[in-house]
Amino acid sequence: MATGEIIPLVAAIIGLGVGAQLLAARFQVPSIIFLISAGLILGPLSGLLFGSRILSAATFGADALPAIVGLSVAIIVFEGAFHLRIDRIKEAPAATLRLVTVGAAIALVGTALTIRYALGQPWDLSFLIGALLVATGPTVVTPILQVVPVRDRVAAALETEGIINDVSAAIIAVVIFEVIILQGQAGVAFLRDFASRLGIGLLVGLVVAVIVYYLLRYVDLSPGNAPRNARLLTFAGALVAFAAADTIASEAGVAAVATAGLVLGNLDVPYEDEIEAFKGDVTLIVLSFVFIALAALLQIEDLIRLGGAGLVVVAVVIFVIRPLLVFVSARGDRFTRSEKLFISFVGPRGIIPASVATLFAVELQSHASELRAEAAELVGGGTTAGAVCGSAVTGEAAQLCAEAATFSSQAQILVGTVFLVIFATVALEGGFARYIAEYLDVIPMRVIIVGGGQVGRALAERLEDRGENVVIVEEEEEAIERARNEGYSVVWGDGTDTDVLREAGAANAKTVVAATGDDDANLLIAQLSSSKFDTDRVIARANNPDNVEAFEELGVRTISSAMATAWAMDNQIERPALAHWMTDVGRKGDVQEVEVSPDGELAGLTVEEIGPKLPDTCLIALVDRDGEVEVPDPDFRIEAGDRVTLLGKREAVREAMAMCNYE
């Protein structure tokens, strides 16, 4: 295709991708649904962007398409790994480890068995497809989590599974393809190739991460342009890691960028916020391009050819294999049954299966063409490679034609099955994830702050620091822009409007804080929250101290701005060490009051029995039982429903909150 045709084609795809992101934000569904839909409509359904041949890379050139897809995958995987924090992985360490080992093995074997017996395919192709469909991936999981704000432990398990399984699935699939399908080997050769590719990727990724970290920390990046240079250096590092590892061994690059991203994301690198914002924007562009392009390249006939057997494969993958591996992996962990069901439902397949399957199909068809060419040479007489296998050939030529037909058929089955599962899982799990989460009640209760001024944002910062799910309601454009730039979830509108409160999630809120500068508005917000949404805790800010009594007469918990300032000053005067220790953002110490749930580790135990279980730098200071507050002695038995006040170092308090099964 000429350059003059490629440029508008690429521009159109990127424009559609941006439009898909805007639609996703508007309708609160994962963007992947719109991206794939755009690719299907403008590709195989209309032929506007591409021809109908999925297995032709002529649009970008035979080598350009794999390169474009490979670099795009590198950026996407690096961005996902960069966001993955070790402390978040610790939210569910046992389940996470089992998800990427035992769970991945169940997915691989279970899918392979389904392909073998539902589609009647040979074992080698069955395991190749099974390996590809192990991968969920950040490209499809992250958009779901952006619109379904589940608890940290659930998000951590899904994100970690996606990153690690992307790497392992890609490498396993490549090894199966090259060692078993193309070379006809297995056993020791398979294990050797897998270990070498994984090892190369880990080593290259670690080396690149160390070099980038050193350059970011200890090299003068020109003070005036330091943030920009840091972004570019990190971005270049991701591409270098991928290219270096992939040059040594194919698909080792995926492991390299995942390793580099994970290491750098958990180190104290300068300008981290700027790097994350830049990578996020770049990732959205390449994600849009790759998903639309691959969907547009698909051949609908490959999906239709699978028929009912293909639907059986989809049903088994979604409703049998996924729940089985999740419940086996999460056994004995602190996930609730509802959380396990939600994780079972969220297993969409994404960019790794789509891109690698497409590239495998191209190679299989290329191999088939080579076999037909060999058959044509044997037959001679001017017979072309395309015509020889359609004629009555015998002997070695017939055998070559049969092998070519097998490779072509495998390419069609491979692409059709992988894309059918991708479409089904993305459409069902992406489209209905939020409704399923709400039905299963796995979305944590929200804290809604009406008023995005200095008070509202300062409160939001502290609440989010301790893991609360905070939403700010604001109607002034300048305040909205400032709050969003600081990373807060903001709903535009008047907080005294019932519909606006409902949009912010008041029906699922445990606390509503009316923090505007208008006392009349704060009073109305508090009354609406109590009467319309039955919110457990409603707190209002009284800007005028004379209004406090009127607020409290109406049953509204009220904080006077003047009194709050007096309290803060008194703390600084009478107990400055404690005030500084527990109130500064980024503090070392913390005090939290949490409710003990029936399935929490502390329920039913005495304070003396709890002592050895708590972190060394945390203790129970107070217990509130039915409104009676006391300092517990060693024989005091903690019961479900008690509200305990935890005092200690910040991380120790967070760990103790988890032991209470704090949501």
C-alpha positions as CSV (number, residue, x, y, z in Angstrom):
1,M,0.0,0.0,0.0
2,A,1.3,3.5,-0.9
3,T,2.4,5.9,1.8
4,G,-0.4,8.3,0.7
5,E,-2.9,5.5,1.6
6,I,-1.3,4.4,4.8
7,I,-1.3,7.9,6.4
8,P,-5.0,8.5,6.3
9,L,-5.6,4.8,7.3
10,V,-3.5,5.2,10.5
11,A,-5.0,8.6,11.2
12,A,-8.5,7.1,10.9
13,I,-7.7,4.3,13.3
14,I,-6.3,6.6,15.9
15,G,-9.3,8.9,15.5
16,L,-11.6,6.0,16.0
17,G,-9.6,4.9,19.1
18,V,-9.9,8.3,20.7
19,G,-13.6,8.3,20.0
20,A,-13.9,4.9,21.6
21,Q,-12.2,6.2,24.7
22,L,-14.7,9.1,24.9
23,L,-17.7,6.8,24.4
24,A,-16.4,4.5,27.1
25,A,-16.0,7.3,29.6
26,R,-19.5,8.6,28.7
27,F,-21.2,5.3,29.2
28,Q,-19.0,3.9,31.9
29,V,-18.1,0.6,30.1
30,P,-14.6,-0.6,29.1
31,S,-13.2,1.0,25.9
32,I,-12.3,-2.4,24.5
33,I,-15.9,-3.0,23.5
34,F,-16.0,0.1,21.3
35,L,-12.5,-0.6,19.9
36,I,-13.3,-4.1,18.7
37,S,-16.7,-3.0,17.4
38,A,-15.1,-0.3,15.4
39,G,-12.6,-2.7,13.9
40,L,-15.3,-5.2,13.0
41,I,-17.6,-2.6,11.4
42,L,-14.9,-0.9,9.4
43,G,-13.0,-4.1,8.6
44,P,-14.6,-7.4,7.7
45,L,-18.2,-6.1,7.9
46,S,-17.7,-3.2,5.5
47,G,-14.2,-3.6,4.0
48,L,-13.6,0.2,4.4
49,L,-10.2,-0.1,6.1
50,F,-8.9,-3.4,4.9
51,G,-9.5,-6.2,2.5
52,S,-11.1,-9.4,3.8
53,R,-7.8,-11.3,4.1
54,I,-6.7,-11.5,7.7
55,L,-3.6,-13.6,6.8
56,S,-2.2,-10.9,4.5
57,A,0.2,-8.4,5.9
58,A,0.4,-6.5,2.6
59,T,-1.3,-3.4,4.0
60,F,1.8,-2.5,6.1
61,G,4.3,-4.9,4.5
62,A,5.2,-8.4,5.5
63,D,7.5,-7.4,8.2
64,A,6.0,-4.1,9.3
65,L,2.8,-5.5,10.8
66,P,4.5,-7.8,13.3
67,A,6.9,-5.0,14.2
68,I,4.1,-2.5,14.8
69,V,2.1,-5.0,16.9
70,G,5.2,-6.1,18.8
71,L,6.2,-2.6,19.8
72,S,2.6,-1.7,20.7
73,V,2.4,-4.8,23.0
74,A,5.7,-3.8,24.6
75,I,4.3,-0.3,25.5
76,I,1.1,-1.7,26.8
77,V,2.7,-4.4,29.0
78,F,5.3,-2.0,30.3
79,E,2.6,0.5,31.3
80,G,0.6,-2.2,33.1
81,A,3.6,-3.5,34.9
82,F,4.7,0.0,35.9
83,H,1.4,0.5,37.7
84,L,1.7,-2.8,39.6
85,R,2.8,-2.2,43.1
86,I,4.3,-4.8,45.3
87,D,2.4,-3.6,48.3
88,R,-0.8,-4.1,46.3
89,I,0.2,-7.6,45.4
90,K,0.6,-8.3,49.1
91,E,-3.2,-7.7,49.4
92,A,-3.8,-11.3,48.2
93,P,-0.4,-13.0,48.0
94,A,-1.5,-16.6,48.3
95,A,-4.3,-16.3,45.8
96,T,-2.2,-14.3,43.4
97,L,0.6,-16.9,43.4
98,R,-1.9,-19.7,42.8
99,L,-3.7,-17.8,40.0
100,V,-0.5,-17.5,38.0
101,T,0.6,-21.1,38.6
102,V,-2.2,-23.5,39.4
103,G,-4.8,-21.4,37.8
104,A,-2.8,-20.9,34.6
105,A,-2.2,-24.6,34.4
106,I,-5.9,-25.3,34.8
107,A,-6.7,-22.8,32.1
108,L,-4.1,-24.3,29.7
109,V,-5.0,-27.9,30.2
110,G,-8.8,-27.3,30.4
111,T,-8.9,-25.2,27.2
112,A,-6.7,-27.6,25.4
113,L,-9.0,-30.5,26.3
114,T,-12.0,-28.5,25.2
115,I,-10.4,-27.6,21.8
116,R,-9.4,-31.2,21.3
117,Y,-12.8,-32.8,21.9
118,A,-15.2,-29.9,20.9
119,L,-13.4,-29.0,17.7
120,G,-11.6,-32.3,17.0
121,Q,-8.2,-30.7,16.6
122,P,-4.8,-32.4,17.2
123,W,-3.1,-32.1,20.6
124,D,-0.4,-29.7,19.4
125,L,-2.8,-27.1,18.0
126,S,-5.1,-27.6,21.0
127,F,-2.3,-26.8,23.5
128,L,-1.2,-23.8,21.3
129,I,-4.7,-22.3,21.5
130,G,-4.9,-23.2,25.2
131,A,-1.6,-21.4,25.9
132,L,-2.8,-18.2,24.1
133,L,-6.1,-18.2,26.0
134,V,-4.4,-18.3,29.4
135,A,-3.6,-14.6,29.0
136,T,-6.1,-12.1,30.3
137,G,-3.8,-9.1,30.3
138,P,-3.9,-5.5,31.5
139,T,-5.3,-4.2,28.2
140,V,-8.7,-5.7,29.0
141,V,-8.6,-6.0,32.8
142,T,-7.5,-2.4,33.5
143,P,-10.4,-0.8,31.5
144,I,-12.9,-2.9,33.4
145,L,-11.3,-1.9,36.8
146,Q,-11.4,1.7,35.8
147,V,-15.2,1.6,35.7
148,V,-15.7,-1.0,38.4
149,P,-13.9,0.2,41.5
150,V,-13.6,-3.1,43.3
151,R,-11.7,-3.6,46.6
152,D,-7.9,-3.4,46.4
153,R,-7.3,-7.1,47.0
154,V,-9.6,-8.0,44.1
155,A,-8.0,-5.5,41.8
156,A,-4.5,-6.6,42.9
157,A,-5.2,-10.2,42.1
158,L,-6.7,-9.4,38.6
159,E,-3.9,-7.0,37.7
160,T,-1.1,-9.3,38.8
161,E,-2.7,-12.3,37.0
162,G,-3.0,-10.2,33.8
163,I,0.6,-9.0,33.8
164,I,2.2,-12.3,34.6
165,N,0.0,-14.5,32.5
166,D,0.6,-12.2,29.5
167,V,4.3,-13.0,29.8
168,S,4.0,-16.7,30.5
169,A,1.3,-17.3,27.9
170,A,3.2,-15.5,25.2
171,I,6.4,-17.5,25.8
172,I,4.6,-20.8,26.2
173,A,2.7,-20.3,23.0
174,V,5.8,-19.4,21.0
175,V,7.7,-22.4,22.3
176,I,4.8,-24.7,21.5
177,F,4.5,-23.2,18.0
178,E,8.2,-23.3,17.1
179,V,9.3,-26.5,19.0
180,I,6.2,-28.7,18.7
181,I,4.3,-27.6,15.6
182,L,7.1,-26.5,13.3
183,Q,9.9,-28.7,14.5
184,G,7.9,-31.7,15.8
185,Q,9.8,-31.9,19.1
186,A,8.5,-31.8,22.7
187,G,9.6,-32.7,26.2
188,V,13.1,-31.5,27.1
189,A,13.2,-29.2,24.1
190,F,10.0,-27.5,25.2
191,L,11.2,-26.9,28.7
192,R,14.7,-25.7,27.6
193,D,13.2,-23.1,25.2
194,F,10.7,-21.9,27.7
195,A,13.3,-21.4,30.4
196,S,15.8,-19.7,28.1
197,R,13.3,-17.2,26.8
198,L,12.0,-16.4,30.2
199,G,15.5,-16.1,31.7
200,I,16.6,-13.8,28.8
201,G,13.6,-11.6,29.3
202,L,14.0,-11.3,33.1
203,L,17.8,-10.6,32.8
204,V,17.4,-8.0,30.0
205,G,14.5,-6.3,31.8
206,L,16.4,-6.1,35.0
207,V,19.5,-4.7,33.4
208,V,17.5,-2.0,31.5
209,A,15.6,-1.1,34.6
210,V,18.8,-0.6,36.6
211,I,20.3,1.6,33.9
212,V,17.2,3.7,33.5
213,Y,16.9,4.1,37.3
214,Y,20.6,5.2,37.5
215,L,20.1,7.7,34.7
216,L,16.9,9.1,36.3
217,R,18.4,9.4,39.8
218,Y,22.0,10.3,39.3
219,V,22.4,12.0,35.9
220,D,21.7,15.7,35.3
221,L,18.7,15.7,33.0
222,S,18.7,19.5,32.5
223,P,16.6,21.0,35.3
224,G,14.4,23.0,33.0
225,N,13.4,19.9,30.9
226,A,13.9,17.2,33.5
227,P,10.3,16.0,33.6
228,R,10.2,15.7,29.9
229,N,13.5,14.0,29.7
230,A,12.5,11.5,32.4
231,R,9.4,10.6,30.4
232,L,11.3,10.1,27.2
233,L,14.1,8.1,28.9
234,T,11.6,5.7,30.6
235,F,9.7,5.3,27.3
236,A,12.9,4.6,25.4
237,G,14.0,2.2,28.1
238,A,10.8,0.1,27.6
239,L,11.3,-0.1,23.8
240,V,15.0,-0.9,24.2
241,A,14.3,-3.7,26.7
242,F,11.7,-5.2,24.3
243,A,13.9,-5.0,21.2
244,A,17.1,-6.3,22.9
245,A,15.4,-9.3,24.4
246,D,13.3,-10.1,21.3
247,T,16.4,-9.9,19.1
248,I,18.0,-12.6,21.3
249,A,14.9,-14.8,21.5
250,S,11.4,-14.2,20.1
251,E,8.8,-13.2,22.7
252,A,11.4,-12.8,25.3
253,G,10.8,-9.1,24.8
254,V,7.4,-9.4,26.6
255,A,9.1,-10.8,29.7
256,A,11.7,-8.0,29.5
257,V,9.3,-5.1,29.4
258,A,7.2,-6.6,32.1
259,T,10.2,-7.0,34.3
260,A,11.5,-3.5,33.6
261,G,8.1,-2.0,34.2
262,L,7.6,-3.8,37.5
263,V,11.1,-3.0,38.8
264,L,10.9,0.7,37.9
265,G,7.4,1.1,39.1
266,N,8.4,-0.1,42.6
267,L,11.6,2.0,42.8
268,D,11.7,5.6,44.0
269,V,12.1,7.2,40.6
270,P,11.8,11.0,40.1
271,Y,8.9,12.5,38.2
272,E,6.9,9.3,38.6
273,D,3.5,11.1,38.2
274,E,4.7,12.7,34.9
275,I,6.0,9.4,33.7
276,E,2.7,7.6,34.5
277,A,0.6,10.3,32.8
278,F,2.7,10.2,29.7
279,K,2.8,6.5,29.4
280,G,-0.9,6.3,30.0
281,D,-1.6,8.6,27.0
282,V,0.8,6.7,24.7
283,T,-0.7,3.4,25.8
284,L,-4.3,4.5,25.0
285,I,-3.2,5.5,21.4
286,V,-1.3,2.2,20.7
287,L,-4.0,0.1,22.4
288,S,-6.6,1.8,20.2
289,F,-4.6,1.2,17.1
290,V,-3.7,-2.4,17.7
291,F,-7.2,-3.5,18.7
292,I,-9.0,-1.8,15.8
293,A,-6.3,-3.0,13.3
294,L,-6.4,-6.6,14.4
295,A,-10.2,-6.7,14.6
296,A,-10.4,-5.1,11.1
297,L,-8.0,-7.8,9.8
298,L,-10.2,-10.6,10.9
299,Q,-12.0,-12.8,8.4
300,I,-15.6,-13.4,9.6
301,E,-15.7,-16.8,7.8
302,D,-13.2,-18.1,10.3
303,L,-15.7,-17.4,13.1
304,I,-18.7,-18.8,11.2
305,R,-16.7,-22.0,10.3
306,L,-16.5,-22.9,13.9
307,G,-20.3,-23.2,14.2
308,G,-21.8,-24.6,17.4
309,A,-18.6,-26.2,18.5
310,G,-17.0,-22.8,18.7
311,L,-19.9,-21.6,21.0
312,V,-19.3,-24.7,23.2
313,V,-15.6,-23.7,23.5
314,V,-16.6,-20.2,24.6
315,A,-19.2,-21.5,27.1
316,V,-16.7,-23.9,28.7
317,V,-14.0,-21.3,28.9
318,I,-16.2,-18.7,30.5
319,F,-18.6,-20.7,32.7
320,V,-16.5,-23.8,33.6
321,I,-12.8,-23.3,33.3
322,R,-12.6,-19.8,34.7
323,P,-14.7,-20.3,37.8
324,L,-12.9,-23.6,38.5
325,L,-9.4,-22.1,38.4
326,V,-10.5,-19.1,40.5
327,F,-12.1,-21.1,43.2
328,V,-9.2,-23.5,43.3
329,S,-6.7,-20.7,43.4
330,A,-8.6,-18.6,46.0
331,R,-9.3,-21.4,48.4
332,G,-8.6,-20.7,52.0
333,D,-7.8,-17.0,51.2
334,R,-9.6,-14.0,52.6
335,F,-11.7,-13.5,49.4
336,T,-15.4,-13.6,50.1
337,R,-17.6,-15.9,48.0
338,S,-19.0,-12.9,46.1
339,E,-15.4,-11.7,45.3
340,K,-14.5,-15.1,44.0
341,L,-17.6,-15.1,41.8
342,F,-16.7,-11.7,40.5
343,I,-13.1,-12.7,39.7
344,S,-14.5,-15.8,38.0
345,F,-16.6,-13.5,35.7
346,V,-13.7,-11.2,34.9
347,G,-11.3,-13.1,32.7
348,P,-11.4,-11.3,29.3
349,R,-8.8,-12.2,26.7
350,G,-6.9,-9.3,25.1
351,I,-4.1,-8.1,23.0
352,I,-1.5,-10.9,23.6
353,P,-3.8,-13.7,22.2
354,A,-5.1,-11.5,19.4
355,S,-1.7,-10.3,18.2
356,V,0.3,-13.5,18.7
357,A,-2.5,-15.6,17.1
358,T,-2.5,-13.3,14.1
359,L,1.2,-13.6,13.6
360,F,1.2,-17.4,14.1
361,A,-1.5,-17.6,11.4
362,V,0.6,-15.5,9.0
363,E,3.5,-17.8,9.6
364,L,1.4,-21.0,9.1
365,Q,0.0,-19.7,5.9
366,S,3.5,-18.7,4.7
367,H,4.7,-22.2,5.6
368,A,1.7,-23.7,3.6
369,S,2.7,-21.5,0.6
370,E,6.2,-22.8,0.7
371,L,5.0,-26.4,0.8
372,R,2.8,-25.8,-2.3
373,A,5.7,-24.2,-4.1
374,E,7.8,-27.4,-3.4
375,A,4.9,-29.5,-4.7
376,A,4.8,-27.4,-7.9
377,E,8.5,-27.9,-8.4
378,L,8.1,-31.6,-8.1
379,V,5.2,-31.7,-10.6
380,G,6.9,-29.3,-13.0
381,G,5.4,-28.5,-16.4
382,G,4.8,-24.9,-15.5
383,T,2.2,-25.7,-12.8
384,T,1.9,-22.8,-10.3
385,A,2.0,-23.2,-6.5
386,G,-1.6,-22.1,-6.3
387,A,-2.9,-24.6,-8.8
388,V,-0.9,-27.7,-8.1
389,C,-2.7,-28.8,-5.0
390,G,-6.0,-28.4,-6.8
391,S,-5.1,-30.9,-9.4
392,A,-4.8,-34.7,-9.2
393,V,-1.2,-35.0,-7.8
394,T,0.3,-38.2,-6.4
395,G,3.3,-39.3,-4.4
396,E,5.5,-36.8,-2.6
397,A,3.7,-33.8,-4.2
398,A,0.4,-35.0,-2.8
399,Q,1.9,-35.4,0.6
400,L,3.2,-31.8,0.5
401,C,-0.2,-30.6,-0.6
402,A,-1.8,-32.4,2.3
403,E,0.6,-30.8,4.8
404,A,0.0,-27.4,3.2
405,A,-3.8,-27.9,3.6
406,T,-3.2,-28.9,7.3
407,F,-1.3,-25.7,8.0
408,S,-3.9,-23.6,6.3
409,S,-6.7,-25.2,8.2
410,Q,-4.8,-24.8,11.5
411,A,-4.3,-21.1,10.8
412,Q,-8.0,-20.6,10.3
413,I,-9.0,-22.6,13.4
414,L,-6.3,-20.8,15.4
415,V,-7.5,-17.3,14.5
416,G,-11.2,-18.1,14.5
417,T,-11.1,-19.7,18.0
418,V,-8.9,-17.1,19.6
419,F,-10.9,-14.2,18.3
420,L,-14.2,-15.8,19.1
421,V,-13.2,-16.2,22.7
422,I,-11.8,-12.7,22.8
423,F,-15.1,-11.2,21.4
424,A,-17.3,-13.2,23.7
425,T,-15.3,-12.5,26.9
426,V,-14.8,-8.8,26.1
427,A,-18.5,-8.3,25.2
428,L,-19.9,-10.3,28.1
429,E,-17.4,-9.6,30.8
430,G,-16.6,-6.0,29.8
431,G,-20.2,-5.0,29.1
432,F,-21.7,-6.6,32.2
433,A,-18.9,-6.4,34.7
434,R,-20.3,-3.3,36.5
435,Y,-23.8,-4.8,36.8
436,I,-22.3,-8.1,38.0
437,A,-20.2,-6.3,40.6
438,E,-23.2,-4.3,41.8
439,Y,-25.3,-7.5,42.0
440,L,-22.6,-9.3,44.0
441,D,-21.9,-6.3,46.1
442,V,-18.2,-6.3,45.6
443,I,-17.9,-2.5,44.9
444,P,-16.7,-1.0,48.2
445,M,-18.9,1.6,49.8
446,R,-18.1,5.1,48.6
447,V,-17.3,8.3,50.5
448,I,-18.9,11.2,48.6
449,I,-17.6,14.7,49.2
450,V,-19.8,17.4,47.9
451,G,-17.5,20.4,47.3
452,G,-14.2,20.3,45.5
453,G,-12.6,23.3,47.2
454,Q,-9.5,23.2,49.4
455,V,-11.4,21.5,52.3
456,G,-13.0,18.9,50.1
457,R,-9.7,18.0,48.3
458,A,-7.7,17.9,51.5
459,L,-10.2,15.5,53.0
460,A,-10.2,13.4,49.8
461,E,-6.4,13.2,49.9
462,R,-6.5,11.8,53.4
463,L,-9.3,9.4,52.8
464,E,-7.8,8.0,49.6
465,D,-4.5,7.6,51.4
466,R,-6.1,5.1,53.7
467,G,-7.8,3.3,50.8
468,E,-11.3,4.8,50.7
469,N,-13.2,4.9,47.4
470,V,-13.8,8.7,47.2
471,V,-15.9,10.6,44.7
472,I,-16.1,14.5,44.7
473,V,-19.2,16.3,43.5
474,E,-18.5,19.8,42.2
475,E,-20.2,22.2,39.8
476,E,-17.6,24.9,39.2
477,E,-15.4,24.2,36.2
478,E,-12.2,25.5,37.7
479,A,-12.5,23.4,40.8
480,I,-13.4,20.3,38.7
481,E,-10.4,20.8,36.5
482,R,-8.1,21.2,39.6
483,A,-9.6,18.1,41.3
484,R,-9.3,15.9,38.2
485,N,-5.7,17.1,37.6
486,E,-4.9,15.9,41.1
487,G,-6.3,12.5,40.2
488,Y,-9.7,12.5,42.0
489,S,-12.9,11.0,40.6
490,V,-15.2,13.9,40.1
491,V,-18.9,14.1,39.2
492,W,-20.0,17.4,37.7
493,G,-23.2,18.9,39.0
494,D,-25.1,20.5,41.8
495,G,-24.8,18.4,45.0
496,T,-28.3,19.5,46.1
497,D,-29.7,17.7,43.1
498,T,-30.9,14.1,43.9
499,D,-30.0,12.9,40.4
500,V,-26.4,14.2,40.8
501,L,-26.0,12.5,44.1
502,R,-27.3,9.3,42.7
503,E,-24.9,9.5,39.8
504,A,-22.0,10.0,42.3
505,G,-23.1,6.7,44.0
506,A,-25.0,7.9,47.0
507,A,-27.1,4.8,46.9
508,N,-23.9,2.8,47.6
509,A,-22.2,5.3,49.9
510,K,-21.3,4.7,53.6
511,T,-20.5,8.4,54.1
512,V,-21.6,11.7,52.6
513,V,-19.7,14.8,53.5
514,A,-21.2,18.2,52.6
515,A,-18.2,20.4,52.5
516,T,-19.2,23.4,50.3
517,G,-18.8,27.0,51.4
518,D,-22.6,27.5,51.5
519,D,-24.3,26.4,54.8
520,D,-27.8,26.2,53.2
521,A,-26.5,23.9,50.5
522,N,-24.7,21.7,53.1
523,L,-27.9,21.4,55.1
524,L,-29.9,20.4,52.1
525,I,-27.3,17.9,51.0
526,A,-27.2,16.3,54.4
527,Q,-31.0,16.0,54.5
528,L,-31.2,14.5,51.0
529,S,-28.5,12.0,51.8
530,S,-30.3,10.8,55.0
531,S,-33.9,10.8,53.6
532,K,-33.4,9.8,50.0
533,F,-30.5,7.4,50.2
534,D,-30.5,6.3,53.9
535,T,-26.7,6.9,54.1
536,D,-25.2,5.5,57.3
537,R,-23.1,8.6,58.1
538,V,-23.7,12.2,57.0
539,I,-21.4,14.9,58.0
540,A,-21.9,18.6,57.2
541,R,-19.5,21.6,57.3
542,A,-20.9,24.7,59.1
543,N,-19.0,27.7,57.8
544,N,-20.9,30.0,60.2
545,P,-20.6,28.8,63.9
546,D,-24.0,30.3,64.6
547,N,-25.6,27.6,62.3
548,V,-24.2,24.6,64.2
549,E,-27.1,24.3,66.6
550,A,-29.6,24.5,63.8
551,F,-27.8,21.7,61.9
552,E,-27.6,19.4,65.0
553,E,-31.3,20.0,65.8
554,L,-32.1,18.4,62.5
555,G,-29.9,15.4,63.4
556,V,-27.0,16.3,61.1
557,R,-23.4,15.6,62.4
558,T,-21.8,19.0,62.1
559,I,-18.2,20.2,62.0
560,S,-17.8,23.9,62.6
561,S,-14.9,25.4,60.6
562,A,-14.1,27.6,63.5
563,M,-14.2,24.8,66.0
564,A,-12.2,22.5,63.8
565,T,-9.5,25.1,63.6
566,A,-9.5,25.5,67.3
567,W,-9.2,21.8,67.8
568,A,-6.2,21.6,65.5
569,M,-4.5,24.5,67.2
570,D,-5.2,23.0,70.6
571,N,-3.6,19.7,69.5
572,Q,-0.6,21.5,68.3
573,I,-0.3,23.3,71.7
574,E,-1.1,20.5,74.1
575,R,0.0,17.3,72.2
576,P,2.2,18.5,69.3
577,A,4.0,15.2,68.8
578,L,0.8,13.1,68.5
579,A,-0.8,15.8,66.3
580,H,2.2,15.8,63.9
581,W,2.5,12.0,64.0
582,M,-1.0,11.2,63.0
583,T,-2.2,14.1,60.9
584,D,0.5,14.9,58.4
585,V,-0.1,13.4,54.9
586,G,2.6,10.8,54.4
587,R,2.8,10.3,58.1
588,K,4.6,7.4,59.8
589,G,1.8,6.9,62.3
590,D,-1.9,6.3,62.0
591,V,-5.1,5.9,64.0
592,Q,-8.0,4.2,62.4
593,E,-11.4,3.0,63.7
594,V,-12.8,-0.1,61.9
595,E,-15.6,-2.5,62.4
596,V,-14.8,-6.2,63.0
597,S,-16.7,-8.4,60.6
598,P,-17.9,-11.9,61.4
599,D,-15.3,-13.5,59.2
600,G,-12.4,-11.3,60.4
601,E,-9.4,-12.8,62.1
602,L,-10.0,-10.9,65.3
603,A,-13.7,-11.8,65.9
604,G,-14.2,-14.0,69.0
605,L,-10.7,-13.5,70.4
606,T,-9.5,-11.8,73.6
607,V,-7.2,-8.8,73.4
608,E,-4.5,-11.0,74.9
609,E,-5.0,-13.7,72.2
610,I,-5.0,-11.0,69.5
611,G,-1.7,-9.4,70.7
612,P,0.7,-11.9,69.0
613,K,-1.4,-11.8,65.8
614,L,-1.2,-8.0,65.4
615,P,1.9,-6.4,63.8
616,D,4.5,-5.5,66.4
617,T,4.0,-1.7,65.9
618,C,0.2,-1.7,66.3
619,L,-2.2,-2.0,69.2
620,I,-5.9,-1.8,70.0
621,A,-6.5,1.5,71.9
622,L,-10.3,1.6,72.2
623,V,-13.4,-0.6,71.5
624,D,-16.8,0.8,70.8
625,R,-19.6,-1.7,71.5
626,D,-23.2,-0.4,71.0
627,G,-22.1,3.1,71.7
628,E,-20.1,2.2,74.9
629,V,-16.5,3.1,74.5
630,E,-13.8,1.6,76.7
631,V,-10.1,0.9,76.9
632,P,-9.9,-3.0,76.7
633,D,-8.0,-5.1,79.2
634,P,-6.3,-8.3,78.2
635,D,-9.4,-10.4,78.9
636,F,-11.7,-8.3,76.8
637,R,-13.2,-10.4,74.0
638,I,-13.6,-8.7,70.6
639,E,-16.9,-9.5,68.9
640,A,-18.3,-9.1,65.4
641,G,-19.7,-5.6,65.1
642,D,-17.3,-4.0,67.5
643,R,-15.6,-0.9,66.3
644,V,-11.9,-1.0,67.3
645,T,-9.5,1.9,67.3
646,L,-6.1,0.8,66.0
647,L,-3.0,2.9,66.9
648,G,0.5,2.4,65.4
649,K,2.7,2.7,62.5
650,R,0.9,3.4,59.2
651,E,1.6,0.1,57.4
652,A,1.0,-1.9,60.6
653,V,-2.4,-0.3,61.1
654,R,-3.3,-1.1,57.4
655,E,-2.4,-4.7,58.0
656,A,-4.5,-4.8,61.2
657,M,-7.4,-3.3,59.3
658,A,-7.2,-6.2,56.8
659,M,-7.3,-8.6,59.7
660,C,-10.6,-7.0,60.8
661,N,-11.7,-7.7,57.2
662,Y,-12.0,-4.0,56.7
663,E,-13.7,-3.2,53.4
